[in-house]
Amino acid sequence: MDNDPFNPVPLNVKAELDQAMNRPGFKEAWEALEEEYAALGELLKARKQAGLTQEEVAARMGTTKSAVSRLEASLRNENHSPSFATLRKYAHACGKRLVIKMT
């Protein structure tokens, strides 16, 4: 293994994002997805804080792991938005309360 050619390149996310923002249309596309990614981040944070897997959340919600996976992915897809009731079930399964704010 001493001759392993693998040499990872460090990634500076901020620098890459700053550079991408200068590309035509990128900033508008990024901002259009900001709310979806923020919501997804909150779901994943709640599940992580609860120390739960998708399978454990699914069991608490009375559904399947694949349904939870689709739910988490649906926030990045405007064609499959989850219902308020589903988001509430997910929050409760993670020991949280669903709160929606507009700023």
N, CA, C and O of each residue as an XYZ file, in Angstrom:
412
protein
N       0.801     -1.194      0.000
C       0.000      0.000      0.000
C       0.846      1.260      0.000
O       0.293      2.355     -0.106
N       2.149      1.153      0.114
C       3.008      2.333      0.110
C       2.957      3.067     -1.220
O       3.257      4.259     -1.277
N       2.586      2.379     -2.285
C       2.532      2.988     -3.611
C       1.124      3.462     -3.961
O       0.799      3.634     -5.135
N       0.317      3.667     -2.977
C      -1.069      4.114     -3.196
C      -1.063      5.508     -3.819
O      -0.544      6.444     -3.209
N      -1.628      5.671     -5.022
C      -1.605      6.976     -5.687
C      -2.675      7.947     -5.175
O      -2.748      9.084     -5.641
N      -3.490      7.516     -4.236
C      -4.564      8.375     -3.738
C      -3.979      9.574     -3.021
O      -3.228      9.428     -2.057
N      -4.324     10.749     -3.490
C      -3.842     11.983     -2.894
C      -5.006     12.969     -2.876
O      -5.208     13.693     -3.851
N      -5.777     13.012     -1.785
C      -6.974     13.861     -1.761
C      -6.635     15.343     -1.903
O      -5.614     15.823     -1.409
N      -7.519     16.040     -2.588
C      -7.368     17.485     -2.776
C      -8.268     18.168     -1.766
O      -9.459     17.864     -1.703
N      -7.726     19.091     -0.969
C      -8.564     19.782      0.012
C      -9.627     20.618     -0.702
O      -9.377     21.189     -1.763
N     -10.807     20.679     -0.106
C     -11.915     21.434     -0.669
C     -12.243     22.603      0.242
O     -12.559     22.413      1.416
N     -12.170     23.788     -0.289
C     -12.551     24.986      0.438
C     -13.947     25.359     -0.072
O     -14.079     26.018     -1.104
N     -14.988     24.934      0.657
C     -16.361     25.113      0.211
C     -16.689     26.584      0.021
O     -17.315     26.955     -0.972
N     -16.278     27.423      0.955
C     -16.580     28.845      0.841
C     -15.966     29.443     -0.412
O     -16.634     30.184     -1.134
N     -14.711     29.136     -0.682
C     -14.039     29.670     -1.871
C     -14.709     29.167     -3.146
O     -14.896     29.928     -4.095
N     -15.069     27.885     -3.167
C     -15.738     27.321     -4.346
C     -17.094     27.979     -4.567
O     -17.468     28.294     -5.697
N     -17.830     28.184     -3.467
C     -19.138     28.820     -3.573
C     -19.002     30.267     -4.033
O     -19.768     30.726     -4.880
N     -18.034     30.984     -3.479
C     -17.794     32.369     -3.901
C     -17.502     32.435     -5.400
O     -17.994     33.320     -6.101
N     -16.700     31.493     -5.876
C     -16.359     31.455     -7.296
C     -17.592     31.104     -8.137
O     -17.809     31.690     -9.197
N     -18.385     30.162     -7.668
C     -19.572     29.750     -8.409
C     -20.593     30.881     -8.497
O     -21.313     30.991     -9.489
N     -20.657     31.712     -7.475
C     -21.616     32.824     -7.469
C     -21.388     33.789     -8.628
O     -22.295     34.531     -9.008
N     -20.186     33.782     -9.187
C     -19.882     34.660    -10.314
C     -20.338     34.087    -11.655
O     -20.339     34.797    -12.661
N     -20.724     32.815    -11.682
C     -21.195     32.225    -12.935
C     -22.605     32.719    -13.238
O     -23.419     32.849    -12.324
N     -22.907     32.993    -14.496
C     -24.240     33.480    -14.860
C     -25.345     32.515    -14.419
O     -25.296     31.323    -14.721
N     -26.322     33.036    -13.713
C     -27.483     32.252    -13.300
C     -27.303     31.458    -12.020
O     -28.292     31.012    -11.438
N     -26.074     31.268    -11.564
C     -25.852     30.421    -10.394
C     -26.457     31.031     -9.138
O     -27.136     30.343     -8.375
N     -26.212     32.327     -8.922
C     -26.688     32.971     -7.701
C     -28.210     32.896     -7.600
O     -28.745     32.631     -6.524
N     -28.899     33.123     -8.694
C     -30.361     33.064     -8.703
C     -30.851     31.649     -8.394
O     -31.791     31.462     -7.622
N     -30.206     30.665     -9.003
C     -30.589     29.264     -8.760
C     -30.317     28.874     -7.311
O     -31.132     28.191     -6.691
N     -29.189     29.300     -6.770
C     -28.822     29.002     -5.379
C     -29.847     29.596     -4.426
O     -30.319     28.923     -3.510
N     -30.189     30.859     -4.646
C     -31.140     31.533     -3.766
C     -32.544     30.943     -3.877
O     -33.292     30.940     -2.899
N     -32.907     30.447     -5.055
C     -34.224     29.837     -5.239
C     -34.374     28.563     -4.410
O     -35.487     28.194     -4.036
N     -33.264     27.895     -4.124
C     -33.302     26.642     -3.355
C     -33.010     26.838     -1.871
O     -33.062     25.884     -1.095
N     -32.708     28.049     -1.483
C     -32.287     28.310     -0.105
C     -33.304     27.827      0.929
O     -32.922     27.198      1.916
N     -34.582     28.106      0.721
C     -35.598     27.707      1.705
C     -35.720     26.191      1.806
O     -35.863     25.649      2.903
N     -35.665     25.502      0.662
C     -35.767     24.041      0.682
C     -34.598     23.413      1.437
O     -34.780     22.506      2.249
N     -33.386     23.917      1.152
C     -32.227     23.359      1.831
C     -32.224     23.689      3.320
O     -31.754     22.890      4.130
N     -32.739     24.845      3.680
C     -32.846     25.199      5.101
C     -33.817     24.251      5.803
O     -33.545     23.780      6.907
N     -34.953     23.974      5.155
C     -35.941     23.057      5.741
C     -35.360     21.651      5.859
O     -35.521     20.995      6.888
N     -34.688     21.192      4.814
C     -34.059     19.874      4.860
C     -33.024     19.821      5.973
O     -32.935     18.833      6.702
N     -32.243     20.886      6.102
C     -31.242     20.941      7.168
C     -31.875     20.815      8.538
O     -31.322     20.156      9.418
N     -33.026     21.438      8.730
C     -33.726     21.348     10.019
C     -34.214     19.925     10.284
O     -34.117     19.438     11.411
N     -34.737     19.256      9.259
C     -35.180     17.865      9.447
C     -34.008     16.979      9.844
O     -34.086     16.214     10.805
N     -32.935     17.093      9.098
C     -31.775     16.241      9.377
C     -31.165     16.557     10.736
O     -30.717     15.655     11.444
N     -31.148     17.831     11.101
C     -30.625     18.218     12.416
C     -31.482     17.634     13.533
O     -30.955     17.156     14.538
N     -32.804     17.671     13.362
C     -33.703     17.122     14.383
C     -33.471     15.626     14.552
O     -33.421     15.119     15.673
N     -33.329     14.920     13.423
C     -33.107     13.468     13.494
C     -31.766     13.166     14.139
O     -31.660     12.242     14.946
N     -30.736     13.938     13.791
C     -29.400     13.725     14.366
C     -29.409     14.016     15.863
O     -28.851     13.250     16.648
N     -30.043     15.124     16.263
C     -30.107     15.469     17.682
C     -30.830     14.386     18.475
O     -30.495     14.126     19.630
N     -31.822     13.759     17.851
C     -32.555     12.686     18.518
C     -31.774     11.380     18.490
O     -32.145     10.423     19.168
N     -30.698     11.331     17.714
C     -29.889     10.115     17.618
C     -30.615      8.978     16.926
O     -30.427      7.811     17.270
N     -31.450      9.323     15.942
C     -32.286      8.323     15.285
C     -31.844      8.072     13.846
O     -31.335      8.965     13.169
N     -32.051      6.845     13.401
C     -31.857      6.502     11.997
C     -33.173      6.742     11.269
O     -34.210      6.947     11.901
N     -33.130      6.716      9.951
C     -34.365      6.836      9.170
C     -35.332      5.707      9.551
O     -36.541      5.920      9.638
N     -34.799      4.536      9.772
C     -35.634      3.385     10.124
C     -36.339      3.608     11.465
O     -37.512      3.265     11.614
N     -35.635      4.177     12.433
C     -36.235      4.437     13.744
C     -37.299      5.534     13.666
O     -38.340      5.444     14.317
N     -37.032      6.563     12.868
C     -38.043      7.609     12.675
C     -39.271      7.002     12.005
O     -40.403      7.296     12.390
N     -39.048      6.162     11.011
C     -40.154      5.518     10.304
C     -41.023      4.703     11.257
O     -42.250      4.768     11.191
N     -40.389      3.938     12.138
C     -41.139      3.126     13.094
C     -41.990      4.010     13.996
O     -43.136      3.671     14.294
N     -41.444      5.129     14.428
C     -42.195      6.046     15.293
C     -43.335      6.730     14.535
O     -44.360      7.075     15.124
N     -43.150      6.921     13.232
C     -44.189      7.550     12.422
C     -45.227      6.550     11.918
O     -46.284      6.937     11.419
N     -44.917      5.260     12.055
C     -45.823      4.230     11.533
C     -45.734      4.114     10.023
O     -46.736      3.890      9.343
N     -44.522      4.270      9.506
C     -44.319      4.182      8.057
C     -43.051      3.388      7.783
O     -42.537      2.710      8.673
N     -42.551      3.467      6.574
C     -41.361      2.704      6.190
C     -40.138      3.612      6.090
O     -40.251      4.832      5.977
N     -38.971      2.981      6.135
C     -37.720      3.725      5.988
C     -37.687      4.419      4.633
O     -37.237      5.562      4.539
N     -38.153      3.751      3.586
C     -38.126      4.368      2.257
C     -39.026      5.601      2.206
O     -38.723      6.553      1.488
N     -40.131      5.596      2.960
C     -41.013      6.769      3.001
C     -40.300      7.940      3.680
O     -40.438      9.085      3.249
N     -39.548      7.661      4.727
C     -38.789      8.715      5.408
C     -37.683      9.235      4.493
O     -37.433     10.439      4.439
N     -37.034      8.344      3.786
C     -36.006      8.745      2.835
C     -36.606      9.644      1.754
O     -36.021     10.667      1.399
N     -37.772      9.261      1.233
C     -38.450     10.090      0.223
C     -38.843     11.442      0.805
O     -38.730     12.468      0.134
N     -39.305     11.443      2.055
C     -39.679     12.696      2.716
C     -38.479     13.634      2.796
O     -38.579     14.811      2.451
N     -37.351     13.109      3.251
C     -36.158     13.939      3.373
C     -35.696     14.432      2.005
O     -35.206     15.555      1.887
N     -35.845     13.615      0.986
C     -35.443     14.018     -0.365
C     -36.471     14.952     -1.006
O     -36.122     15.737     -1.887
N     -37.721     14.878     -0.578
C     -38.785     15.644     -1.228
C     -38.624     17.140     -1.057
O     -39.145     17.910     -1.864
N     -37.917     17.568     -0.031
C     -37.743     18.995      0.189
C     -36.855     19.629     -0.865
O     -36.797     20.854     -0.979
N     -36.167     18.803     -1.633
C     -35.349     19.329     -2.727
C     -36.091     19.224     -4.053
O     -35.521     19.518     -5.104
N     -37.357     18.808     -4.018
C     -38.104     18.570     -5.243
C     -39.471     19.226     -5.133
O     -40.313     18.783     -4.353
N     -39.695     20.270     -5.904
C     -40.947     21.010     -5.797
C     -42.165     20.217     -6.244
O     -43.292     20.631     -5.972
N     -41.978     19.100     -6.917
C     -43.103     18.287     -7.383
C     -43.674     17.372     -6.307
O     -44.764     16.827     -6.484
N     -42.976     17.194     -5.215
C     -43.410     16.265     -4.165
C     -43.282     16.894     -2.787
O     -42.505     16.420     -1.959
N     -44.025     17.938     -2.537
C     -43.941     18.611     -1.243
C     -44.699     17.830     -0.181
O     -45.831     17.407     -0.416
N     -44.087     17.632      0.994
C     -44.772     16.901      2.071
C     -45.889     17.748      2.673
O     -45.847     18.977      2.624
N     -46.872     17.083      3.232
C     -47.975     17.790      3.882
C     -47.534     18.290      5.259
O     -46.540     17.829      5.820
N     -48.292     19.232      5.778
C     -48.048     19.743      7.125
C     -48.139     18.595      8.133
O     -47.323     18.501      9.050
N     -49.137     17.723      7.955
C     -49.327     16.596      8.873
C     -48.107     15.669      8.874
O     -47.692     15.184      9.926
N     -47.546     15.432      7.705
C     -46.369     14.566      7.616
C     -45.169     15.204      8.300
O     -44.431     14.534      9.022
N     -44.978     16.496      8.072
C     -43.874     17.190      8.736
C     -44.053     17.182     10.251
O     -43.079     17.049     10.991
N     -45.284     17.323     10.710
C     -45.571     17.279     12.153
C     -45.243     15.894     12.706
O     -44.630     15.791     13.769
N     -45.638     14.824     12.007
C     -45.329     13.461     12.457
C     -43.821     13.253     12.558
O     -43.326     12.667     13.521
N     -43.109     13.737     11.563
C     -41.652     13.606     11.558
C     -41.067     14.328     12.769
O     -40.232     13.773     13.484
N     -41.503     15.557     12.997
C     -41.010     16.334     14.137
C     -41.286     15.605     15.446
O     -40.400     15.493     16.293
N     -42.496     15.115     15.614
C     -42.862     14.410     16.849
C     -42.043     13.130     17.013
O     -41.656     12.771     18.126
N     -41.781     12.441     15.893
C     -40.981     11.216     15.949
C     -39.569     11.509     16.448
O     -38.923     10.655     17.055
N     -39.102     12.723     16.186
C     -37.764     13.140     16.626
C     -37.798     13.835     17.982
O     -36.782     14.355     18.443
N     -38.963     13.841     18.616
C     -39.078     14.480     19.920
C     -39.123     15.992     19.837
O     -38.778     16.682     20.796
N     -39.542     16.503     18.707
C     -39.590     17.951     18.479
C     -41.021     18.381     18.213
O     -41.927     17.560     18.067
N     -41.198     19.701     18.155
C     -42.481     20.282     17.813
C     -42.278     21.082     16.543
O     -41.303     21.825     16.427
N     -43.191     20.939     15.582
C     -43.080     21.653     14.315
C     -43.493     23.097     14.513
O     -44.592     23.373     14.994
N     -42.612     24.026     14.142
C     -42.883     25.451     14.217
C     -42.512     26.038     12.866
O     -41.415     25.806     12.358
N     -43.425     26.794     12.291
C     -43.138     27.438     11.012
C     -43.109     28.942     11.237
O     -44.030     29.509     11.826
N     -42.041     29.588     10.762
C     -41.909     31.033     10.920
C     -41.665     31.657      9.563
O     -41.043     31.059      8.685
N     -42.156     32.848      9.410
C     -41.849     33.620      8.202
C     -41.070     34.837      8.642
O     -41.463     35.536      9.576
N     -39.962     35.089      7.966
C     -39.137     36.247      8.316
C     -38.929     37.146      7.123
O     -38.257     38.171      7.233
